Amino acid sequence: MQVIRTLNAELVYVRTPFPMGEKGLHLRNGVVTPNGPEMQALISMFGPSVKPGDQARISALVIKDKSIIFEINGGPRKKTKWYQRISVSGSGGETPIAPTDQNANPRGSMVELHFDHHVPDLKPAELKALLRPVFDFDAKSPVDAYLETVSPKVKEAIKDHKILVGMNREMVTYSKGRAEKKIREKDGEVEYEEWIYGEPPKDVEFVRLVGDEVVQMKIMKVDGAKIIRTEREVEIAPPTAVAQEAPQPVGLPDRKPTLRRPGEDEDDQNATSGQGKQKKIGLPPPQTGGPPNYQTGS
């Protein structure tokens, strides 16, 4: 009861992206899943519910045998109030006293905190420590919460309101705020955006972004000096990095790209490409006395 009273309806700052949808996140032994390409696929398909640095409200807390579910911002499922299920009926039919909004889609998400055997006796402070990978209960502002999710170099630059080549759009916004002027241009085949900060007689900063990355930083000083930086100054790992370059096992030859399925040999591949001996695959021979039957089996 103490945990429910402390955490239910609590405002927190988010430390990791939450996808919309009923799947949500899972937290076990400090590791958040899904991640990597699976997280990227969920966000691409359903959209983000909240991003790092956003404020969210714990709207529901459910304790199970081996886990605790925390719903944020109403949760991933559409819910109705108790009075929206009341209707008045008469000779003219049945009418709800508070019609539900059919277009209101759920915008929240959830995280399930898993334990190995059972949910132990926990104090609110201990539970907050376990939720540290996803929630920040101590941050005083969105900037404080966001700074805990970036590298020390980026954190220092944001605090000093500086922009480094290699930052993403979100970092630039946290560092300098929203740009008053934005220009879209094209350099050859490359499209870019120019974010402009400041006006004469002060220094003017031109931030060039290609996609989500700062590729050039140009500063026009009051005395007429011009500073241009294009060399990457910080490496930003994507929020969901895809591991495409897995090392080859020691002692095994490099595997060349192939179109063969597991279990097929070179003769099978040559047959499909028209080389070597011919081999019919996938379709049965036509039936006699009628049109060919191309139904494939399971």
Secondary structure, 3 states (H helix, E strand, C coil): CHHHHHHCCCEEEECCCEECCCCCEEEECCEEECCHHHHHHHHHHHCEEECCCCEEEEEEEEECCCEEEEEECCCCCCCCCHHHHCEEEECCEEEECCCCCCCCCCCCEEEEEECCCCCCCCCHHHHHHHCCCCEECCCCCHHHHHHCCCCHHHHHHHHCCCCCCCCEHHHHHHHHCCCCEEEEEEECCEEEEEEEECCCCCCEEEEEEECCEEEEEEEECCCCCEEEECCCCCCCCCCCCCCCCCCCCCCCCCCCCCCCCCCCCHHHHHHHHCCCCCCCCCCCCCCCCCCCCCCCCC
